[in-house]
Amino acid sequence: MLLSPAIVLVLLAVLTDMLVSPADRGPVFYREARVSRGRTFDLLKFRTLRADVLVAAGGHARPLEHDPDNLTWSGRRFLKPWYLDELPQLLNVLHGDLSLVGPRPWPPELVERQVADGDDYRTRILAGLTGPAQVTKGSGQRYADLDLHYVHACETLGAWSLVRYDVRIICQTIAVMARGEGLEY
């Protein structure tokens, strides 16, 4: 409810973009297969890639989002820099596919590779909308190490200590979003 004004503004901007730019027309949302607690689900996002590029992505769009030529105007100007493309994932949280905080969900083929390398935590823990790896951009730390630290905290901290830890990560996430530290073009 609190974010509904932001979601409405994003929808209006995306729809206006599609009206003005024929190359940006296509679905407003897209789904991508991801893994959380060992189960595959459809991650919901606002579409930031042009429709023709999204078709060519073949299921994992993230690598293509680094090229500004692949993005819609609204994706390049404000959805990616402020992580607004992630807002629909709140529905994934309500559905139980994600928690608010945890390791980010990965595509099945990347999880399979990670499990083959001996890291199975993505099969044991609920993935999150945000997590320690998302708030330490540019720190040089390995995302897997940050994720493993969070998994260890989940296994060892008491309930209230974990809630405080999660709230701190959520506050840090809001700060990262407010500074516009997403992808830059």
C-alpha positions as protocol buffer text, in pm:
chain_id: "A"
residue {
  index: 1
  type: MET
  ca { x: 0 y: 0 z: 0 }
}
residue {
  index: 2
  type: LEU
  ca { x: 278 y: 245 z: 89 }
}
residue {
  index: 3
  type: LEU
  ca { x: 451 y: 193 z: -243 }
}
residue {
  index: 4
  type: SER
  ca { x: 138 y: 207 z: -459 }
}
residue {
  index: 5
  type: PRO
  ca { x: 195 y: 576 z: -556 }
}
residue {
  index: 6
  type: ALA
  ca { x: 548 y: 491 z: -675 }
}
residue {
  index: 7
  type: ILE
  ca { x: 420 y: 189 z: -867 }
}
residue {
  index: 8
  type: VAL
  ca { x: 150 y: 401 z: -1035 }
}
residue {
  index: 9
  type: LEU
  ca { x: 410 y: 664 z: -1135 }
}
residue {
  index: 10
  type: VAL
  ca { x: 639 y: 397 z: -1277 }
}
residue {
  index: 11
  type: LEU
  ca { x: 349 y: 244 z: -1472 }
}
residue {
  index: 12
  type: LEU
  ca { x: 255 y: 585 z: -1614 }
}
residue {
  index: 13
  type: ALA
  ca { x: 614 y: 656 z: -1717 }
}
residue {
  index: 14
  type: VAL
  ca { x: 655 y: 314 z: -1881 }
}
residue {
  index: 15
  type: LEU
  ca { x: 324 y: 347 z: -2067 }
}
residue {
  index: 16
  type: THR
  ca { x: 412 y: 700 z: -2182 }
}
residue {
  index: 17
  type: ASP
  ca { x: 750 y: 572 z: -2301 }
}
residue {
  index: 18
  type: MET
  ca { x: 575 y: 301 z: -2504 }
}
residue {
  index: 19
  type: LEU
  ca { x: 339 y: 555 z: -2660 }
}
residue {
  index: 20
  type: VAL
  ca { x: 623 y: 787 z: -2763 }
}
residue {
  index: 21
  type: SER
  ca { x: 885 y: 531 z: -2870 }
}
residue {
  index: 22
  type: PRO
  ca { x: 770 y: 241 z: -3092 }
}
residue {
  index: 23
  type: ALA
  ca { x: 1096 y: 53 z: -3021 }
}
residue {
  index: 24
  type: ASP
  ca { x: 1006 y: 45 z: -2649 }
}
residue {
  index: 25
  type: ARG
  ca { x: 663 y: -113 z: -2698 }
}
residue {
  index: 26
  type: GLY
  ca { x: 593 y: -452 z: -2548 }
}
residue {
  index: 27
  type: PRO
  ca { x: 473 y: -602 z: -2222 }
}
residue {
  index: 28
  type: VAL
  ca { x: 501 y: -385 z: -1910 }
}
residue {
  index: 29
  type: PHE
  ca { x: 619 y: -679 z: -1697 }
}
residue {
  index: 30
  type: TYR
  ca { x: 828 y: -984 z: -1764 }
}
residue {
  index: 31
  type: ARG
  ca { x: 895 y: -1302 z: -1575 }
}
residue {
  index: 32
  type: GLU
  ca { x: 1225 y: -1481 z: -1537 }
}
residue {
  index: 33
  type: ALA
  ca { x: 1285 y: -1826 z: -1387 }
}
residue {
  index: 34
  type: ARG
  ca { x: 1479 y: -1804 z: -1059 }
}
residue {
  index: 35
  type: VAL
  ca { x: 1554 y: -2035 z: -765 }
}
residue {
  index: 36
  type: SER
  ca { x: 1461 y: -1979 z: -401 }
}
residue {
  index: 37
  type: ARG
  ca { x: 1505 y: -2246 z: -133 }
}
residue {
  index: 38
  type: GLY
  ca { x: 1571 y: -2499 z: -412 }
}
residue {
  index: 39
  type: ARG
  ca { x: 1242 y: -2428 z: -589 }
}
residue {
  index: 40
  type: THR
  ca { x: 1209 y: -2259 z: -929 }
}
residue {
  index: 41
  type: PHE
  ca { x: 961 y: -1970 z: -950 }
}
residue {
  index: 42
  type: ASP
  ca { x: 885 y: -1680 z: -1185 }
}
residue {
  index: 43
  type: LEU
  ca { x: 1051 y: -1357 z: -1071 }
}
residue {
  index: 44
  type: LEU
  ca { x: 836 y: -1059 z: -1170 }
}
residue {
  index: 45
  type: LYS
  ca { x: 996 y: -733 z: -1292 }
}
residue {
  index: 46
  type: PHE
  ca { x: 909 y: -422 z: -1486 }
}
residue {
  index: 47
  type: ARG
  ca { x: 1050 y: -473 z: -1835 }
}
residue {
  index: 48
  type: THR
  ca { x: 1359 y: -259 z: -1896 }
}
residue {
  index: 49
  type: LEU
  ca { x: 1481 y: -428 z: -2214 }
}
residue {
  index: 50
  type: ARG
  ca { x: 1337 y: -353 z: -2556 }
}
residue {
  index: 51
  type: ALA
  ca { x: 1096 y: -631 z: -2653 }
}
residue {
  index: 52
  type: ASP
  ca { x: 1318 y: -756 z: -2940 }
}
residue {
  index: 53
  type: VAL
  ca { x: 1617 y: -784 z: -2704 }
}
residue {
  index: 54
  type: LEU
  ca { x: 1410 y: -960 z: -2437 }
}
residue {
  index: 55
  type: VAL
  ca { x: 1307 y: -1229 z: -2687 }
}
residue {
  index: 56
  type: ALA
  ca { x: 1674 y: -1283 z: -2775 }
}
residue {
  index: 57
  type: ALA
  ca { x: 1770 y: -1304 z: -2406 }
}
residue {
  index: 58
  type: GLY
  ca { x: 1641 y: -1659 z: -2380 }
}
residue {
  index: 59
  type: GLY
  ca { x: 1547 y: -1654 z: -2012 }
}
residue {
  index: 60
  type: HIS
  ca { x: 1825 y: -1455 z: -1843 }
}
residue {
  index: 61
  type: ALA
  ca { x: 1811 y: -1085 z: -1922 }
}
residue {
  index: 62
  type: ARG
  ca { x: 2060 y: -952 z: -1666 }
}
residue {
  index: 63
  type: PRO
  ca { x: 2373 y: -967 z: -1886 }
}
residue {
  index: 64
  type: LEU
  ca { x: 2195 y: -769 z: -2160 }
}
residue {
  index: 65
  type: GLU
  ca { x: 2094 y: -490 z: -1922 }
}
residue {
  index: 66
  type: HIS
  ca { x: 2452 y: -358 z: -1909 }
}
residue {
  index: 67
  type: ASP
  ca { x: 2429 y: -229 z: -2268 }
}
residue {
  index: 68
  type: PRO
  ca { x: 2224 y: 95 z: -2274 }
}
residue {
  index: 69
  type: ASP
  ca { x: 2127 y: 30 z: -2638 }
}
residue {
  index: 70
  type: ASN
  ca { x: 1927 y: -275 z: -2521 }
}
residue {
  index: 71
  type: LEU
  ca { x: 1718 y: -74 z: -2274 }
}
residue {
  index: 72
  type: THR
  ca { x: 1398 y: 118 z: -2311 }
}
residue {
  index: 73
  type: TRP
  ca { x: 1415 y: 491 z: -2243 }
}
residue {
  index: 74
  type: SER
  ca { x: 1240 y: 447 z: -1906 }
}
residue {
  index: 75
  type: GLY
  ca { x: 1464 y: 152 z: -1820 }
}
residue {
  index: 76
  type: ARG
  ca { x: 1779 y: 351 z: -1893 }
}
residue {
  index: 77
  type: ARG
  ca { x: 1669 y: 678 z: -1732 }
}
residue {
  index: 78
  type: PHE
  ca { x: 1514 y: 570 z: -1404 }
}
residue {
  index: 79
  type: LEU
  ca { x: 1407 y: 205 z: -1368 }
}
residue {
  index: 80
  type: LYS
  ca { x: 1760 y: 57 z: -1356 }
}
residue {
  index: 81
  type: PRO
  ca { x: 1944 y: 344 z: -1179 }
}
residue {
  index: 82
  type: TRP
  ca { x: 1695 y: 347 z: -890 }
}
residue {
  index: 83
  type: TYR
  ca { x: 1605 y: -26 z: -894 }
}
residue {
  index: 84
  type: LEU
  ca { x: 1242 y: 55 z: -966 }
}
residue {
  index: 85
  type: ASP
  ca { x: 1222 y: -241 z: -1204 }
}
residue {
  index: 86
  type: GLU
  ca { x: 1236 y: -458 z: -890 }
}
residue {
  index: 87
  type: LEU
  ca { x: 914 y: -322 z: -732 }
}
residue {
  index: 88
  type: PRO
  ca { x: 688 y: -598 z: -875 }
}
residue {
  index: 89
  type: GLN
  ca { x: 894 y: -847 z: -675 }
}
residue {
  index: 90
  type: LEU
  ca { x: 698 y: -735 z: -372 }
}
residue {
  index: 91
  type: LEU
  ca { x: 426 y: -959 z: -518 }
}
residue {
  index: 92
  type: ASN
  ca { x: 679 y: -1245 z: -513 }
}
residue {
  index: 93
  type: VAL
  ca { x: 735 y: -1165 z: -143 }
}
residue {
  index: 94
  type: LEU
  ca { x: 360 y: -1171 z: -73 }
}
residue {
  index: 95
  type: HIS
  ca { x: 332 y: -1499 z: -265 }
}
residue {
  index: 96
  type: GLY
  ca { x: 609 y: -1655 z: -51 }
}
residue {
  index: 97
  type: ASP
  ca { x: 865 y: -1697 z: -331 }
}
residue {
  index: 98
  type: LEU
  ca { x: 1101 y: -1442 z: -172 }
}
residue {
  index: 99
  type: SER
  ca { x: 1166 y: -1287 z: 164 }
}
residue {
  index: 100
  type: LEU
  ca { x: 1248 y: -919 z: 200 }
}
residue {
  index: 101
  type: VAL
  ca { x: 1612 y: -999 z: 288 }
}
residue {
  index: 102
  type: GLY
  ca { x: 1828 y: -1288 z: 175 }
}
residue {
  index: 103
  type: PRO
  ca { x: 2062 y: -1391 z: -105 }
}
residue {
  index: 104
  type: ARG
  ca { x: 1927 y: -1271 z: -441 }
}
residue {
  index: 105
  type: PRO
  ca { x: 1757 y: -1544 z: -645 }
}
residue {
  index: 106
  type: TRP
  ca { x: 1963 y: -1676 z: -934 }
}
residue {
  index: 107
  type: PRO
  ca { x: 1858 y: -1846 z: -1259 }
}
residue {
  index: 108
  type: PRO
  ca { x: 1844 y: -2227 z: -1235 }
}
residue {
  index: 109
  type: GLU
  ca { x: 2151 y: -2286 z: -1454 }
}
residue {
  index: 110
  type: LEU
  ca { x: 2367 y: -2060 z: -1235 }
}
residue {
  index: 111
  type: VAL
  ca { x: 2241 y: -2231 z: -918 }
}
residue {
  index: 112
  type: GLU
  ca { x: 2323 y: -2571 z: -1070 }
}
residue {
  index: 113
  type: ARG
  ca { x: 2680 y: -2452 z: -1138 }
}
residue {
  index: 114
  type: GLN
  ca { x: 2711 y: -2312 z: -786 }
}
residue {
  index: 115
  type: VAL
  ca { x: 2585 y: -2639 z: -632 }
}
residue {
  index: 116
  type: ALA
  ca { x: 2831 y: -2835 z: -851 }
}
residue {
  index: 117
  type: ASP
  ca { x: 3108 y: -2613 z: -706 }
}
residue {
  index: 118
  type: GLY
  ca { x: 2998 y: -2707 z: -351 }
}
residue {
  index: 119
  type: ASP
  ca { x: 2784 y: -2406 z: -252 }
}
residue {
  index: 120
  type: ASP
  ca { x: 2431 y: -2531 z: -190 }
}
residue {
  index: 121
  type: TYR
  ca { x: 2294 y: -2246 z: 25 }
}
residue {
  index: 122
  type: ARG
  ca { x: 2059 y: -2130 z: -254 }
}
residue {
  index: 123
  type: THR
  ca { x: 1879 y: -2462 z: -218 }
}
residue {
  index: 124
  type: ARG
  ca { x: 1846 y: -2423 z: 160 }
}
residue {
  index: 125
  type: ILE
  ca { x: 1741 y: -2062 z: 219 }
}
residue {
  index: 126
  type: LEU
  ca { x: 1462 y: -1839 z: 93 }
}
residue {
  index: 127
  type: ALA
  ca { x: 1602 y: -1586 z: -154 }
}
residue {
  index: 128
  type: GLY
  ca { x: 1550 y: -1217 z: -83 }
}
residue {
  index: 129
  type: LEU
  ca { x: 1442 y: -899 z: -254 }
}
residue {
  index: 130
  type: THR
  ca { x: 1762 y: -746 z: -116 }
}
residue {
  index: 131
  type: GLY
  ca { x: 2059 y: -868 z: 82 }
}
residue {
  index: 132
  type: PRO
  ca { x: 2411 y: -791 z: 197 }
}
residue {
  index: 133
  type: ALA
  ca { x: 2549 y: -828 z: -157 }
}
residue {
  index: 134
  type: GLN
  ca { x: 2314 y: -559 z: -290 }
}
residue {
  index: 135
  type: VAL
  ca { x: 2418 y: -295 z: -37 }
}
residue {
  index: 136
  type: THR
  ca { x: 2794 y: -341 z: -78 }
}
residue {
  index: 137
  type: LYS
  ca { x: 2823 y: -254 z: -447 }
}
residue {
  index: 138
  type: GLY
  ca { x: 3176 y: -161 z: -543 }
}
residue {
  index: 139
  type: SER
  ca { x: 3328 y: -292 z: -218 }
}
residue {
  index: 140
  type: GLY
  ca { x: 3525 y: -564 z: -393 }
}
residue {
  index: 141
  type: GLN
  ca { x: 3379 y: -835 z: -170 }
}
residue {
  index: 142
  type: ARG
  ca { x: 3263 y: -1158 z: -331 }
}
residue {
  index: 143
  type: TYR
  ca { x: 2884 y: -1182 z: -339 }
}
residue {
  index: 144
  type: ALA
  ca { x: 2901 y: -1550 z: -242 }
}
residue {
  index: 145
  type: ASP
  ca { x: 3097 y: -1463 z: 73 }
}
residue {
  index: 146
  type: LEU
  ca { x: 2838 y: -1200 z: 168 }
}
residue {
  index: 147
  type: ASP
  ca { x: 2556 y: -1447 z: 101 }
}
residue {
  index: 148
  type: LEU
  ca { x: 2726 y: -1716 z: 309 }
}
residue {
  index: 149
  type: HIS
  ca { x: 2772 y: -1468 z: 594 }
}
residue {
  index: 150
  type: TYR
  ca { x: 2397 y: -1395 z: 581 }
}
residue {
  index: 151
  type: VAL
  ca { x: 2311 y: -1767 z: 576 }
}
residue {
  index: 152
  type: HIS
  ca { x: 2535 y: -1816 z: 881 }
}
residue {
  index: 153
  type: ALA
  ca { x: 2356 y: -1527 z: 1056 }
}
residue {
  index: 154
  type: CYS
  ca { x: 2020 y: -1693 z: 982 }
}
residue {
  index: 155
  type: GLU
  ca { x: 2144 y: -2017 z: 1135 }
}
residue {
  index: 156
  type: THR
  ca { x: 2305 y: -1867 z: 1445 }
}
residue {
  index: 157
  type: LEU
  ca { x: 2133 y: -1541 z: 1544 }
}
residue {
  index: 158
  type: GLY
  ca { x: 1828 y: -1529 z: 1763 }
}
residue {
  index: 159
  type: ALA
  ca { x: 1501 y: -1407 z: 1614 }
}
residue {
  index: 160
  type: TRP
  ca { x: 1526 y: -1045 z: 1732 }
}
residue {
  index: 161
  type: SER
  ca { x: 1893 y: -1016 z: 1638 }
}
residue {
  index: 162
  type: LEU
  ca { x: 1810 y: -1142 z: 1289 }
}
residue {
  index: 163
  type: VAL
  ca { x: 1521 y: -895 z: 1260 }
}
residue {
  index: 164
  type: ARG
  ca { x: 1758 y: -609 z: 1356 }
}
residue {
  index: 165
  type: TYR
  ca { x: 2013 y: -733 z: 1101 }
}
residue {
  index: 166
  type: ASP
  ca { x: 1745 y: -750 z: 830 }
}
residue {
  index: 167
  type: VAL
  ca { x: 1613 y: -403 z: 914 }
}
residue {
  index: 168
  type: ARG
  ca { x: 1966 y: -266 z: 888 }
}
residue {
  index: 169
  type: ILE
  ca { x: 2003 y: -423 z: 541 }
}
residue {
  index: 170
  type: ILE
  ca { x: 1666 y: -281 z: 434 }
}
residue {
  index: 171
  type: CYS
  ca { x: 1771 y: 67 z: 550 }
}
residue {
  index: 172
  type: GLN
  ca { x: 2101 y: 35 z: 364 }
}
residue {
  index: 173
  type: THR
  ca { x: 1908 y: -76 z: 53 }
}
residue {
  index: 174
  type: ILE
  ca { x: 1687 y: 232 z: 70 }
}
residue {
  index: 175
  type: ALA
  ca { x: 2000 y: 448 z: 96 }
}
residue {
  index: 176
  type: VAL
  ca { x: 2154 y: 280 z: -210 }
}
residue {
  index: 177
  type: MET
  ca { x: 1830 y: 335 z: -403 }
}
residue {
  index: 178
  type: ALA
  ca { x: 1805 y: 699 z: -293 }
}
residue {
  index: 179
  type: ARG
  ca { x: 2161 y: 763 z: -414 }
}
residue {
  index: 180
  type: GLY
  ca { x: 2075 y: 604 z: -752 }
}
residue {
  index: 181
  type: GLU
  ca { x: 2361 y: 357 z: -732 }
}
residue {
  index: 182
  type: GLY
  ca { x: 2206 y: 116 z: -978 }
}
residue {
  index: 183
  type: LEU
  ca { x: 2334 y: 62 z: -1329 }
}
residue {
  index: 184
  type: GLU
  ca { x: 2460 y: 387 z: -1478 }
}
residue {
  index: 185
  type: TYR
  ca { x: 2441 y: 481 z: -1848 }
}
